[in-house]
Amino acid sequence: MSVDEESRPARAKRLPREVRERQILDAAVTVFSQHGYHNASMDEISDVAGVSKPMIYAYLGHKEDLFAACIRREASQLMAAIADGVHAEAPPDMQLWHGLRAFFRFVGDQRESWRVLHRQATSQGGPFSEELLAMRTRAITLVDALLVRSATSRGHTATQSTEALAAALVGAGESLADWWLDHPDVPEKVVASWLMNLVWMGLGNLVDGAVWTPTGE
């Protein structure tokens, strides 16, 4: 074997497409999380992933395509984590509690993922708005179904208000998770209990038909 052959780097092992795409997406999430969409470079993503830029383009497209793919994957993983955390046989309040725990556990374990989903993608808008809207719609639908089951189990007729309340809860969860990124010393269970107490003590009464109205009007 010649000196040139000995010094030549070993050829990268051919990996299944899904493994290679996961490798690239993992690297992209890390870089986008650290630098944001505009400041992230394909060169750095290539270095972190350990693959060439042409390979990234061949597998997942250019920067905009890659960022959109990151949003889709992280959103799907988040929704799967929440769905898996909700136990359908549990009472409605415990379903909500387990769902909140699953949500904040995901955010705590996957902070880079949440930065990309909420901070980076939200600030970009534009071509990524549809990806974010799809994620929020899925989350709202999941919570709405829970509230409808809760109302039905208590002998009440579900109304359009459950969808509105679900949207409010999803927005509150996103905001609290964003706050938590800057306060990582707060335990995940504590953060989840804050939101649970905020929403369920009020939502429980609303589902039962007890509503507050201003006096003297």
Secondary structure as GFF3:
##gff-version 3
##sequence-region A 1 217
A	DSSP	alpha_helix	3	7	.	.	.	ID=ss1
A	DSSP	alpha_helix	17	39	.	.	.	ID=ss2
A	DSSP	alpha_helix	42	49	.	.	.	ID=ss3
A	DSSP	alpha_helix	53	60	.	.	.	ID=ss4
A	DSSP	alpha_helix	63	85	.	.	.	ID=ss5
A	DSSP	alpha_helix	92	109	.	.	.	ID=ss6
A	DSSP	alpha_helix	111	114	.	.	.	ID=ss7
A	DSSP	pi_helix	115	120	.	.	.	ID=ss8
A	DSSP	alpha_helix	121	124	.	.	.	ID=ss9
A	DSSP	three_ten_helix	126	128	.	.	.	ID=ss10
A	DSSP	alpha_helix	129	153	.	.	.	ID=ss11
A	DSSP	alpha_helix	161	181	.	.	.	ID=ss12
A	DSSP	alpha_helix	188	207	.	.	.	ID=ss13
###
